[in-house]
Amino acid sequence: MRDMLTVENLRKSFGDLVAVEDVSFSVAERETYGLLGPNGAGKTTTISIIAGLLRPEAGRVVVAGQEMSVGAVAARAAVGLVPQELAIYPDLTADENLRFFGRLYGLGGQDLSKRMERVLEVVGLADRRRDRTAEYSGGMKRRLNIGIGLLHQPQLLILDEPTVGVDPQSRNAILEAVEALSSEGMSVLYTTHYMEEAERLCDRVGIIDEGRLVAEGTRRELVAAVGELDRIELQGRGDLAAITEVLAGTDGIHSASASDGSVSVLAADASSVLPGLLATAGSAGMVISGVTIKEPDLEAVFLHLTGKALRD
């Protein structure tokens, strides 16, 4: 698959503050790429440059084969931007908001009406389409915000922290909408400081901190790159000290220890070693009553790479 977005060596500062420094990454067609980092890491500045809202001091952005700049009409038309700030009119209904923004996109007639129907279905607001948006919950407003960004059927959808400050039900609706768009083939660039969202939605993740992209890859690639290991807990009975010694010498096992009725094993890939591990433990006399696998998450990777928690 070709790249829908290419970002090369971006730099942007505001006075003495360097917000983005030498950031490079790409997003393929049909891929959901996450920019994961704390508030103030440079995520919003990066996507503002990608969307053509800010001029970088250095570097370049290419969207759908078109070089992006503040005045690049073709490149900007390929992008749907959903900002953190709500871009809706509270005195208008959802229908009226969508029709207004659709006209700004140059849409009209049956084409606009069909797109509105589809957008309202995707964001789950079809039953509230004729209500003034001032009456909407915060989560419903954010879902409408996403719908507006989808109206012109962009090739690349950029979502900037779309679930901040919303209730759990609306948050789940937003995540389901993003999953649906990805499955339909849209490229998505998703910024967040919620580790669980990045793990759920993103094919690949770029970890950004203090304006720099410090690592990128799939969750498994990032975990492997920093040396984090899966933990397998075997609960059961037997001579746990002797069983631990046997398991520690098993292929694929990094280490093993016993405590409180269980054996804890560290491995690079729990799924690949588990069948052999269970067989070896059984042969060594362990009667297993339970198995728990704990895989390292992106929070652990971020802490390892930056020395601080994701929400610091």
Secondary structure, DSSP 4 states (H G I P E B T S, - for coil): --EEEEEEEEEEEETTEEEEEEEEEEEETT-EEEEE--TTSSHHHHHHHHTTSS--SEEEEEETTEE--TT-HHHHHTEEEE-SS----TTSBHHHHHHHHHHHTT--HHHHHHHHHHHHHHHT-GGGTTSBGGGS-HHHHHHHHHHHHHTT--SEEEEESTTTT--HHHHHHHHHHHHHHHHTT-EEEEEES-HHHHHHH-SEEEEEETTEEEEEE-HHHHHHHTT--EEEEEEEES-HHHHHHHHHTSTTEEEEEEETTEEEEEES-HHHHHHHHHHHHHHTT-EEEEEEEE---HHHHHHHHHSS-TT-
